[in-house]
Amino acid sequence: MRDEYDIFMGKYEEDHECCPKCGSESYATTYMGYILDMNNKESYKDENRCTCSDCGNVHITHNRKPKQR
């Protein structure tokens, strides 16, 4: 069974998977770990820098958008 951390991170990734400019899922990123306070999950913010592979837009992971379904 998945624990609370895995469930939260899975949802966070779904909510932040696409470029905010063009909607692409392809990107290059830095990789720095950010601490998740399980008692204050709403404050979590992944600030890794992303560069969209399609349009070149530079943004942080937290500013990516959910996939349009």
mmCIF file of the N, C-alpha and C atoms, coordinates in Angstrom:
data_MODEL
# 
_entry.id   MODEL 
# 
loop_
_atom_site.group_PDB 
_atom_site.id 
_atom_site.type_symbol 
_atom_site.label_atom_id 
_atom_site.label_alt_id 
_atom_site.label_comp_id 
_atom_site.label_asym_id 
_atom_site.label_entity_id 
_atom_site.label_seq_id 
_atom_site.pdbx_PDB_ins_code 
_atom_site.Cartn_x 
_atom_site.Cartn_y 
_atom_site.Cartn_z 
_atom_site.occupancy 
_atom_site.B_iso_or_equiv 
_atom_site.pdbx_formal_charge 
_atom_site.auth_seq_id 
_atom_site.auth_comp_id 
_atom_site.auth_asym_id 
_atom_site.auth_atom_id 
_atom_site.pdbx_PDB_model_num 
ATOM 1   N N  . MET A 1 1  ? 0.838  -1.186 0.000   1.00 0.00 ? 1  MET A N  1 
ATOM 2   C CA . MET A 1 1  ? 0.000  0.000  0.000   1.00 0.00 ? 1  MET A CA 1 
ATOM 3   C C  . MET A 1 1  ? 0.877  1.242  0.000   1.00 0.00 ? 1  MET A C  1 
ATOM 4   N N  . ARG A 1 2  ? 0.497  2.235  -0.797  1.00 0.00 ? 2  ARG A N  1 
ATOM 5   C CA . ARG A 1 2  ? 1.262  3.474  -0.858  1.00 0.00 ? 2  ARG A CA 1 
ATOM 6   C C  . ARG A 1 2  ? 1.047  4.282  0.410   1.00 0.00 ? 2  ARG A C  1 
ATOM 7   N N  . ASP A 1 3  ? 2.120  4.893  0.863   1.00 0.00 ? 3  ASP A N  1 
ATOM 8   C CA . ASP A 1 3  ? 1.956  5.715  2.059   1.00 0.00 ? 3  ASP A CA 1 
ATOM 9   C C  . ASP A 1 3  ? 1.534  7.137  1.697   1.00 0.00 ? 3  ASP A C  1 
ATOM 10  N N  . GLU A 1 4  ? 1.272  7.936  2.707   1.00 0.00 ? 4  GLU A N  1 
ATOM 11  C CA . GLU A 1 4  ? 0.762  9.294  2.516   1.00 0.00 ? 4  GLU A CA 1 
ATOM 12  C C  . GLU A 1 4  ? 1.704  10.158 1.666   1.00 0.00 ? 4  GLU A C  1 
ATOM 13  N N  . TYR A 1 5  ? 3.015  9.995  1.866   1.00 0.00 ? 5  TYR A N  1 
ATOM 14  C CA . TYR A 1 5  ? 4.003  10.757 1.088   1.00 0.00 ? 5  TYR A CA 1 
ATOM 15  C C  . TYR A 1 5  ? 3.886  10.430 -0.400  1.00 0.00 ? 5  TYR A C  1 
ATOM 16  N N  . ASP A 1 6  ? 3.851  9.158  -0.743  1.00 0.00 ? 6  ASP A N  1 
ATOM 17  C CA . ASP A 1 6  ? 3.768  8.739  -2.145  1.00 0.00 ? 6  ASP A CA 1 
ATOM 18  C C  . ASP A 1 6  ? 2.484  9.240  -2.803  1.00 0.00 ? 6  ASP A C  1 
ATOM 19  N N  . ILE A 1 7  ? 1.395  9.209  -2.085  1.00 0.00 ? 7  ILE A N  1 
ATOM 20  C CA . ILE A 1 7  ? 0.122  9.687  -2.620  1.00 0.00 ? 7  ILE A CA 1 
ATOM 21  C C  . ILE A 1 7  ? 0.201  11.182 -2.892  1.00 0.00 ? 7  ILE A C  1 
ATOM 22  N N  . PHE A 1 8  ? 0.727  11.943 -1.934  1.00 0.00 ? 8  PHE A N  1 
ATOM 23  C CA . PHE A 1 8  ? 0.844  13.383 -2.114  1.00 0.00 ? 8  PHE A CA 1 
ATOM 24  C C  . PHE A 1 8  ? 1.744  13.711 -3.297  1.00 0.00 ? 8  PHE A C  1 
ATOM 25  N N  . MET A 1 9  ? 2.921  13.083 -3.365  1.00 0.00 ? 9  MET A N  1 
ATOM 26  C CA . MET A 1 9  ? 3.871  13.396 -4.428  1.00 0.00 ? 9  MET A CA 1 
ATOM 27  C C  . MET A 1 9  ? 3.331  12.988 -5.798  1.00 0.00 ? 9  MET A C  1 
ATOM 28  N N  . GLY A 1 10 ? 2.611  11.893 -5.884  1.00 0.00 ? 10 GLY A N  1 
ATOM 29  C CA . GLY A 1 10 ? 2.000  11.479 -7.146  1.00 0.00 ? 10 GLY A CA 1 
ATOM 30  C C  . GLY A 1 10 ? 1.015  12.521 -7.641  1.00 0.00 ? 10 GLY A C  1 
ATOM 31  N N  . LYS A 1 11 ? 0.190  13.033 -6.754  1.00 0.00 ? 11 LYS A N  1 
ATOM 32  C CA . LYS A 1 11 ? -0.786 14.071 -7.105  1.00 0.00 ? 11 LYS A CA 1 
ATOM 33  C C  . LYS A 1 11 ? -0.069 15.366 -7.469  1.00 0.00 ? 11 LYS A C  1 
ATOM 34  N N  . TYR A 1 12 ? 0.984  15.719 -6.733  1.00 0.00 ? 12 TYR A N  1 
ATOM 35  C CA . TYR A 1 12 ? 1.742  16.941 -7.014  1.00 0.00 ? 12 TYR A CA 1 
ATOM 36  C C  . TYR A 1 12 ? 2.333  16.871 -8.425  1.00 0.00 ? 12 TYR A C  1 
ATOM 37  N N  . GLU A 1 13 ? 2.910  15.736 -8.765  1.00 0.00 ? 13 GLU A N  1 
ATOM 38  C CA . GLU A 1 13 ? 3.488  15.559 -10.106 1.00 0.00 ? 13 GLU A CA 1 
ATOM 39  C C  . GLU A 1 13 ? 2.421  15.684 -11.190 1.00 0.00 ? 13 GLU A C  1 
ATOM 40  N N  . GLU A 1 14 ? 1.251  15.124 -10.980 1.00 0.00 ? 14 GLU A N  1 
ATOM 41  C CA . GLU A 1 14 ? 0.152  15.251 -11.950 1.00 0.00 ? 14 GLU A CA 1 
ATOM 42  C C  . GLU A 1 14 ? -0.284 16.704 -12.109 1.00 0.00 ? 14 GLU A C  1 
ATOM 43  N N  . ASP A 1 15 ? -0.290 17.445 -11.021 1.00 0.00 ? 15 ASP A N  1 
ATOM 44  C CA . ASP A 1 15 ? -0.726 18.846 -11.046 1.00 0.00 ? 15 ASP A CA 1 
ATOM 45  C C  . ASP A 1 15 ? 0.319  19.788 -11.627 1.00 0.00 ? 15 ASP A C  1 
ATOM 46  N N  . HIS A 1 16 ? 1.541  19.289 -11.852 1.00 0.00 ? 16 HIS A N  1 
ATOM 47  C CA . HIS A 1 16 ? 2.640  20.139 -12.318 1.00 0.00 ? 16 HIS A CA 1 
ATOM 48  C C  . HIS A 1 16 ? 3.428  19.450 -13.442 1.00 0.00 ? 16 HIS A C  1 
ATOM 49  N N  . GLU A 1 17 ? 2.740  18.842 -14.414 1.00 0.00 ? 17 GLU A N  1 
ATOM 50  C CA . GLU A 1 17 ? 3.448  18.066 -15.426 1.00 0.00 ? 17 GLU A CA 1 
ATOM 51  C C  . GLU A 1 17 ? 3.650  18.752 -16.769 1.00 0.00 ? 17 GLU A C  1 
ATOM 52  N N  . CYS A 1 18 ? 3.019  19.899 -17.020 1.00 0.00 ? 18 CYS A N  1 
ATOM 53  C CA . CYS A 1 18 ? 3.093  20.514 -18.351 1.00 0.00 ? 18 CYS A CA 1 
ATOM 54  C C  . CYS A 1 18 ? 3.626  21.945 -18.311 1.00 0.00 ? 18 CYS A C  1 
ATOM 55  N N  . CYS A 1 19 ? 4.294  22.323 -19.390 1.00 0.00 ? 19 CYS A N  1 
ATOM 56  C CA . CYS A 1 19 ? 4.825  23.674 -19.542 1.00 0.00 ? 19 CYS A CA 1 
ATOM 57  C C  . CYS A 1 19 ? 3.681  24.688 -19.413 1.00 0.00 ? 19 CYS A C  1 
ATOM 58  N N  . PRO A 1 20 ? 3.884  25.744 -18.615 1.00 0.00 ? 20 PRO A N  1 
ATOM 59  C CA . PRO A 1 20 ? 2.824  26.742 -18.466 1.00 0.00 ? 20 PRO A CA 1 
ATOM 60  C C  . PRO A 1 20 ? 2.601  27.579 -19.719 1.00 0.00 ? 20 PRO A C  1 
ATOM 61  N N  . LYS A 1 21 ? 3.543  27.554 -20.656 1.00 0.00 ? 21 LYS A N  1 
ATOM 62  C CA . LYS A 1 21 ? 3.403  28.348 -21.880 1.00 0.00 ? 21 LYS A CA 1 
ATOM 63  C C  . LYS A 1 21 ? 2.780  27.546 -23.022 1.00 0.00 ? 21 LYS A C  1 
ATOM 64  N N  . CYS A 1 22 ? 3.325  26.345 -23.304 1.00 0.00 ? 22 CYS A N  1 
ATOM 65  C CA . CYS A 1 22 ? 2.861  25.599 -24.485 1.00 0.00 ? 22 CYS A CA 1 
ATOM 66  C C  . CYS A 1 22 ? 2.158  24.282 -24.161 1.00 0.00 ? 22 CYS A C  1 
ATOM 67  N N  . GLY A 1 23 ? 2.204  23.840 -22.904 1.00 0.00 ? 23 GLY A N  1 
ATOM 68  C CA . GLY A 1 23 ? 1.523  22.606 -22.521 1.00 0.00 ? 23 GLY A CA 1 
ATOM 69  C C  . GLY A 1 23 ? 2.321  21.329 -22.744 1.00 0.00 ? 23 GLY A C  1 
ATOM 70  N N  . SER A 1 24 ? 3.568  21.436 -23.196 1.00 0.00 ? 24 SER A N  1 
ATOM 71  C CA . SER A 1 24 ? 4.399  20.259 -23.439 1.00 0.00 ? 24 SER A CA 1 
ATOM 72  C C  . SER A 1 24 ? 4.771  19.567 -22.124 1.00 0.00 ? 24 SER A C  1 
ATOM 73  N N  . GLU A 1 25 ? 4.926  18.254 -22.201 1.00 0.00 ? 25 GLU A N  1 
ATOM 74  C CA . GLU A 1 25 ? 5.375  17.487 -21.041 1.00 0.00 ? 25 GLU A CA 1 
ATOM 75  C C  . GLU A 1 25 ? 6.890  17.277 -21.054 1.00 0.00 ? 25 GLU A C  1 
ATOM 76  N N  . SER A 1 26 ? 7.567  17.678 -22.127 1.00 0.00 ? 26 SER A N  1 
ATOM 77  C CA . SER A 1 26 ? 9.009  17.448 -22.276 1.00 0.00 ? 26 SER A CA 1 
ATOM 78  C C  . SER A 1 26 ? 9.800  18.621 -21.728 1.00 0.00 ? 26 SER A C  1 
ATOM 79  N N  . TYR A 1 27 ? 10.766 18.299 -20.851 1.00 0.00 ? 27 TYR A N  1 
ATOM 80  C CA . TYR A 1 27 ? 11.578 19.366 -20.277 1.00 0.00 ? 27 TYR A CA 1 
ATOM 81  C C  . TYR A 1 27 ? 12.879 18.804 -19.706 1.00 0.00 ? 27 TYR A C  1 
ATOM 82  N N  . ALA A 1 28 ? 13.831 19.699 -19.504 1.00 0.00 ? 28 ALA A N  1 
ATOM 83  C CA . ALA A 1 28 ? 15.065 19.383 -18.784 1.00 0.00 ? 28 ALA A CA 1 
ATOM 84  C C  . ALA A 1 28 ? 14.959 20.126 -17.458 1.00 0.00 ? 28 ALA A C  1 
ATOM 85  N N  . THR A 1 29 ? 15.527 19.558 -16.402 1.00 0.00 ? 29 THR A N  1 
ATOM 86  C CA . THR A 1 29 ? 15.392 20.181 -15.092 1.00 0.00 ? 29 THR A CA 1 
ATOM 87  C C  . THR A 1 29 ? 16.636 20.023 -14.246 1.00 0.00 ? 29 THR A C  1 
ATOM 88  N N  . THR A 1 30 ? 16.781 20.912 -13.277 1.00 0.00 ? 30 THR A N  1 
ATOM 89  C CA . THR A 1 30 ? 17.785 20.720 -12.235 1.00 0.00 ? 30 THR A CA 1 
ATOM 90  C C  . THR A 1 30 ? 17.186 19.712 -11.275 1.00 0.00 ? 30 THR A C  1 
ATOM 91  N N  . TYR A 1 31 ? 17.980 19.175 -10.391 1.00 0.00 ? 31 TYR A N  1 
ATOM 92  C CA . TYR A 1 31 ? 17.421 18.214 -9.447  1.00 0.00 ? 31 TYR A CA 1 
ATOM 93  C C  . TYR A 1 31 ? 17.935 18.502 -8.045  1.00 0.00 ? 31 TYR A C  1 
ATOM 94  N N  . MET A 1 32 ? 17.125 19.221 -7.313  1.00 0.00 ? 32 MET A N  1 
ATOM 95  C CA . MET A 1 32 ? 17.405 19.537 -5.918  1.00 0.00 ? 32 MET A CA 1 
ATOM 96  C C  . MET A 1 32 ? 16.227 19.029 -5.114  1.00 0.00 ? 32 MET A C  1 
ATOM 97  N N  . GLY A 1 33 ? 16.485 18.354 -4.036  1.00 0.00 ? 33 GLY A N  1 
ATOM 98  C CA . GLY A 1 33 ? 15.401 17.852 -3.205  1.00 0.00 ? 33 GLY A CA 1 
ATOM 99  C C  . GLY A 1 33 ? 14.826 18.948 -2.325  1.00 0.00 ? 33 GLY A C  1 
ATOM 100 N N  . TYR A 1 34 ? 13.525 18.993 -2.228  1.00 0.00 ? 34 TYR A N  1 
ATOM 101 C CA . TYR A 1 34 ? 12.851 19.945 -1.357  1.00 0.00 ? 34 TYR A CA 1 
ATOM 102 C C  . TYR A 1 34 ? 12.089 19.172 -0.301  1.00 0.00 ? 34 TYR A C  1 
ATOM 103 N N  . ILE A 1 35 ? 12.155 19.643 0.923   1.00 0.00 ? 35 ILE A N  1 
ATOM 104 C CA . ILE A 1 35 ? 11.564 18.942 2.056   1.00 0.00 ? 35 ILE A CA 1 
ATOM 105 C C  . ILE A 1 35 ? 10.041 19.131 2.071   1.00 0.00 ? 35 ILE A C  1 
ATOM 106 N N  . LEU A 1 36 ? 9.358  18.027 2.279   1.00 0.00 ? 36 LEU A N  1 
ATOM 107 C CA . LEU A 1 36 ? 7.901  18.050 2.425   1.00 0.00 ? 36 LEU A CA 1 
ATOM 108 C C  . LEU A 1 36 ? 7.572  17.894 3.901   1.00 0.00 ? 36 LEU A C  1 
ATOM 109 N N  . ASP A 1 37 ? 6.978  18.912 4.487   1.00 0.00 ? 37 ASP A N  1 
ATOM 110 C CA . ASP A 1 37 ? 6.505  18.853 5.876   1.00 0.00 ? 37 ASP A CA 1 
ATOM 111 C C  . ASP A 1 37 ? 5.120  18.209 5.843   1.00 0.00 ? 37 ASP A C  1 
ATOM 112 N N  . MET A 1 38 ? 5.016  16.996 6.300   1.00 0.00 ? 38 MET A N  1 
ATOM 113 C CA . MET A 1 38 ? 3.757  16.262 6.243   1.00 0.00 ? 38 MET A CA 1 
ATOM 114 C C  . MET A 1 38 ? 2.660  16.923 7.092   1.00 0.00 ? 38 MET A C  1 
ATOM 115 N N  . ASN A 1 39 ? 3.045  17.805 7.999   1.00 0.00 ? 39 ASN A N  1 
ATOM 116 C CA . ASN A 1 39 ? 2.060  18.524 8.808   1.00 0.00 ? 39 ASN A CA 1 
ATOM 117 C C  . ASN A 1 39 ? 1.641  19.837 8.158   1.00 0.00 ? 39 ASN A C  1 
ATOM 118 N N  . ASN A 1 40 ? 2.273  20.176 7.037   1.00 0.00 ? 40 ASN A N  1 
ATOM 119 C CA . ASN A 1 40 ? 1.975  21.427 6.340   1.00 0.00 ? 40 ASN A CA 1 
ATOM 120 C C  . ASN A 1 40 ? 2.182  21.211 4.833   1.00 0.00 ? 40 ASN A C  1 
ATOM 121 N N  . LYS A 1 41 ? 1.515  20.206 4.281   1.00 0.00 ? 41 LYS A N  1 
ATOM 122 C CA . LYS A 1 41 ? 1.713  19.818 2.880   1.00 0.00 ? 41 LYS A CA 1 
ATOM 123 C C  . LYS A 1 41 ? 1.386  20.923 1.889   1.00 0.00 ? 41 LYS A C  1 
ATOM 124 N N  . GLU A 1 42 ? 0.418  21.783 2.211   1.00 0.00 ? 42 GLU A N  1 
ATOM 125 C CA . GLU A 1 42 ? 0.022  22.836 1.277   1.00 0.00 ? 42 GLU A CA 1 
ATOM 126 C C  . GLU A 1 42 ? 1.122  23.868 1.043   1.00 0.00 ? 42 GLU A C  1 
ATOM 127 N N  . SER A 1 43 ? 2.145  23.877 1.890   1.00 0.00 ? 43 SER A N  1 
ATOM 128 C CA . SER A 1 43 ? 3.247  24.828 1.710   1.00 0.00 ? 43 SER A CA 1 
ATOM 129 C C  . SER A 1 43 ? 4.353  24.273 0.801   1.00 0.00 ? 43 SER A C  1 
ATOM 130 N N  . TYR A 1 44 ? 4.256  22.995 0.388   1.00 0.00 ? 44 TYR A N  1 
ATOM 131 C CA . TYR A 1 44 ? 5.299  22.383 -0.430  1.00 0.00 ? 44 TYR A CA 1 
ATOM 132 C C  . TYR A 1 44 ? 5.407  23.082 -1.778  1.00 0.00 ? 44 TYR A C  1 
ATOM 133 N N  . LYS A 1 45 ? 6.638  23.357 -2.192  1.00 0.00 ? 45 LYS A N  1 
ATOM 134 C CA . LYS A 1 45 ? 6.875  24.028 -3.467  1.00 0.00 ? 45 LYS A CA 1 
ATOM 135 C C  . LYS A 1 45 ? 8.195  23.519 -4.053  1.00 0.00 ? 45 LYS A C  1 
ATOM 136 N N  . ASP A 1 46 ? 8.114  22.795 -5.165  1.00 0.00 ? 46 ASP A N  1 
ATOM 137 C CA . ASP A 1 46 ? 9.304  22.311 -5.864  1.00 0.00 ? 46 ASP A CA 1 
ATOM 138 C C  . ASP A 1 46 ? 9.827  23.458 -6.727  1.00 0.00 ? 46 ASP A C  1 
ATOM 139 N N  . GLU A 1 47 ? 10.984 23.990 -6.378  1.00 0.00 ? 47 GLU A N  1 
ATOM 140 C CA . GLU A 1 47 ? 11.537 25.143 -7.075  1.00 0.00 ? 47 GLU A CA 1 
ATOM 141 C C  . GLU A 1 47 ? 12.661 24.779 -8.053  1.00 0.00 ? 47 GLU A C  1 
ATOM 142 N N  . ASN A 1 48 ? 12.729 23.527 -8.469  1.00 0.00 ? 48 ASN A N  1 
ATOM 143 C CA . ASN A 1 48 ? 13.703 23.150 -9.489  1.00 0.00 ? 48 ASN A CA 1 
ATOM 144 C C  . ASN A 1 48 ? 13.418 23.914 -10.773 1.00 0.00 ? 48 ASN A C  1 
ATOM 145 N N  . ARG A 1 49 ? 14.478 24.301 -11.461 1.00 0.00 ? 49 ARG A N  1 
ATOM 146 C CA . ARG A 1 49 ? 14.355 25.063 -12.708 1.00 0.00 ? 49 ARG A CA 1 
ATOM 147 C C  . ARG A 1 49 ? 14.094 24.104 -13.864 1.00 0.00 ? 49 ARG A C  1 
ATOM 148 N N  . CYS A 1 50 ? 13.084 24.402 -14.657 1.00 0.00 ? 50 CYS A N  1 
ATOM 149 C CA . CYS A 1 50 ? 12.725 23.597 -15.828 1.00 0.00 ? 50 CYS A CA 1 
ATOM 150 C C  . CYS A 1 50 ? 12.899 24.429 -17.096 1.00 0.00 ? 50 CYS A C  1 
ATOM 151 N N  . THR A 1 51 ? 13.377 23.777 -18.150 1.00 0.00 ? 51 THR A N  1 
ATOM 152 C CA . THR A 1 51 ? 13.429 24.394 -19.465 1.00 0.00 ? 51 THR A CA 1 
ATOM 153 C C  . THR A 1 51 ? 12.625 23.502 -20.396 1.00 0.00 ? 51 THR A C  1 
ATOM 154 N N  . CYS A 1 52 ? 11.579 24.043 -20.990 1.00 0.00 ? 52 CYS A N  1 
ATOM 155 C CA . CYS A 1 52 ? 10.721 23.275 -21.889 1.00 0.00 ? 52 CYS A CA 1 
ATOM 156 C C  . CYS A 1 52 ? 11.525 22.859 -23.121 1.00 0.00 ? 52 CYS A C  1 
ATOM 157 N N  . SER A 1 53 ? 11.451 21.602 -23.466 1.00 0.00 ? 53 SER A N  1 
ATOM 158 C CA . SER A 1 53 ? 12.165 21.088 -24.634 1.00 0.00 ? 53 SER A CA 1 
ATOM 159 C C  . SER A 1 53 ? 11.532 21.521 -25.946 1.00 0.00 ? 53 SER A C  1 
ATOM 160 N N  . ASP A 1 54 ? 10.272 21.942 -25.921 1.00 0.00 ? 54 ASP A N  1 
ATOM 161 C CA . ASP A 1 54 ? 9.590  22.337 -27.146 1.00 0.00 ? 54 ASP A CA 1 
ATOM 162 C C  . ASP A 1 54 ? 9.649  23.843 -27.410 1.00 0.00 ? 54 ASP A C  1 
ATOM 163 N N  . CYS A 1 55 ? 9.299  24.670 -26.415 1.00 0.00 ? 55 CYS A N  1 
ATOM 164 C CA . CYS A 1 55 ? 9.241  26.117 -26.666 1.00 0.00 ? 55 CYS A CA 1 
ATOM 165 C C  . CYS A 1 55 ? 10.393 26.895 -26.018 1.00 0.00 ? 55 CYS A C  1 
ATOM 166 N N  . GLY A 1 56 ? 11.174 26.242 -25.137 1.00 0.00 ? 56 GLY A N  1 
ATOM 167 C CA . GLY A 1 56 ? 12.304 26.901 -24.500 1.00 0.00 ? 56 GLY A CA 1 
ATOM 168 C C  . GLY A 1 56 ? 11.958 27.720 -23.274 1.00 0.00 ? 56 GLY A C  1 
ATOM 169 N N  . ASN A 1 57 ? 10.690 27.754 -22.881 1.00 0.00 ? 57 ASN A N  1 
ATOM 170 C CA . ASN A 1 57 ? 10.283 28.520 -21.707 1.00 0.00 ? 57 ASN A CA 1 
ATOM 171 C C  . ASN A 1 57 ? 11.015 28.014 -20.467 1.00 0.00 ? 57 ASN A C  1 
ATOM 172 N N  . VAL A 1 58 ? 11.489 28.948 -19.632 1.00 0.00 ? 58 VAL A N  1 
ATOM 173 C CA . VAL A 1 58 ? 12.169 28.604 -18.384 1.00 0.00 ? 58 VAL A CA 1 
ATOM 174 C C  . VAL A 1 58 ? 11.243 28.974 -17.229 1.00 0.00 ? 58 VAL A C  1 
ATOM 175 N N  . HIS A 1 59 ? 11.030 28.035 -16.322 1.00 0.00 ? 59 HIS A N  1 
ATOM 176 C CA . HIS A 1 59 ? 10.120 28.211 -15.203 1.00 0.00 ? 59 HIS A CA 1 
ATOM 177 C C  . HIS A 1 59 ? 10.516 27.240 -14.101 1.00 0.00 ? 59 HIS A C  1 
ATOM 178 N N  . ILE A 1 60 ? 9.862  27.307 -12.957 1.00 0.00 ? 60 ILE A N  1 
ATOM 179 C CA . ILE A 1 60 ? 10.120 26.321 -11.904 1.00 0.00 ? 60 ILE A CA 1 
ATOM 180 C C  . ILE A 1 60 ? 9.049  25.234 -11.974 1.00 0.00 ? 60 ILE A C  1 
ATOM 181 N N  . THR A 1 61 ? 9.377  24.077 -11.432 1.00 0.00 ? 61 THR A N  1 
ATOM 182 C CA . THR A 1 61 ? 8.453  22.943 -11.458 1.00 0.00 ? 61 THR A CA 1 
ATOM 183 C C  . THR A 1 61 ? 7.087  23.313 -10.890 1.00 0.00 ? 61 THR A C  1 
ATOM 184 N N  . HIS A 1 62 ? 7.071  24.070 -9.805  1.00 0.00 ? 62 HIS A N  1 
ATOM 185 C CA . HIS A 1 62 ? 5.807  24.424 -9.162  1.00 0.00 ? 62 HIS A CA 1 
ATOM 186 C C  . HIS A 1 62 ? 4.878  25.212 -10.091 1.00 0.00 ? 62 HIS A C  1 
ATOM 187 N N  . ASN A 1 63 ? 5.439  25.903 -11.075 1.00 0.00 ? 63 ASN A N  1 
ATOM 188 C CA . ASN A 1 63 ? 4.623  26.701 -11.995 1.00 0.00 ? 63 ASN A CA 1 
ATOM 189 C C  . ASN A 1 63 ? 4.130  25.921 -13.208 1.00 0.00 ? 63 ASN A C  1 
ATOM 190 N N  . ARG A 1 64 ? 4.507  24.631 -13.312 1.00 0.00 ? 64 ARG A N  1 
ATOM 191 C CA . ARG A 1 64 ? 3.992  23.815 -14.400 1.00 0.00 ? 64 ARG A CA 1 
ATOM 192 C C  . ARG A 1 64 ? 2.508  23.548 -14.164 1.00 0.00 ? 64 ARG A C  1 
ATOM 193 N N  . LYS A 1 65 ? 1.789  23.215 -15.200 1.00 0.00 ? 65 LYS A N  1 
ATOM 194 C CA . LYS A 1 65 ? 0.332  23.056 -15.157 1.00 0.00 ? 65 LYS A CA 1 
ATOM 195 C C  . LYS A 1 65 ? -0.067 21.580 -15.284 1.00 0.00 ? 65 LYS A C  1 
ATOM 196 N N  . PRO A 1 66 ? -1.284 21.241 -14.828 1.00 0.00 ? 66 PRO A N  1 
ATOM 197 C CA . PRO A 1 66 ? -1.761 19.873 -15.035 1.00 0.00 ? 66 PRO A CA 1 
ATOM 198 C C  . PRO A 1 66 ? -2.045 19.625 -16.519 1.00 0.00 ? 66 PRO A C  1 
ATOM 199 N N  . LYS A 1 67 ? -1.974 18.377 -16.910 1.00 0.00 ? 67 LYS A N  1 
ATOM 200 C CA . LYS A 1 67 ? -2.270 17.979 -18.285 1.00 0.00 ? 67 LYS A CA 1 
ATOM 201 C C  . LYS A 1 67 ? -3.755 18.184 -18.551 1.00 0.00 ? 67 LYS A C  1 
ATOM 202 N N  . GLN A 1 68 ? -4.074 18.751 -19.712 1.00 0.00 ? 68 GLN A N  1 
ATOM 203 C CA . GLN A 1 68 ? -5.475 18.919 -20.111 1.00 0.00 ? 68 GLN A CA 1 
ATOM 204 C C  . GLN A 1 68 ? -6.020 17.566 -20.505 1.00 0.00 ? 68 GLN A C  1 
ATOM 205 N N  . ARG A 1 69 ? -7.015 17.094 -19.845 1.00 0.00 ? 69 ARG A N  1 
ATOM 206 C CA . ARG A 1 69 ? -7.561 15.756 -20.091 1.00 0.00 ? 69 ARG A CA 1 
ATOM 207 C C  . ARG A 1 69 ? -8.882 15.847 -20.803 1.00 0.00 ? 69 ARG A C  1 
# 
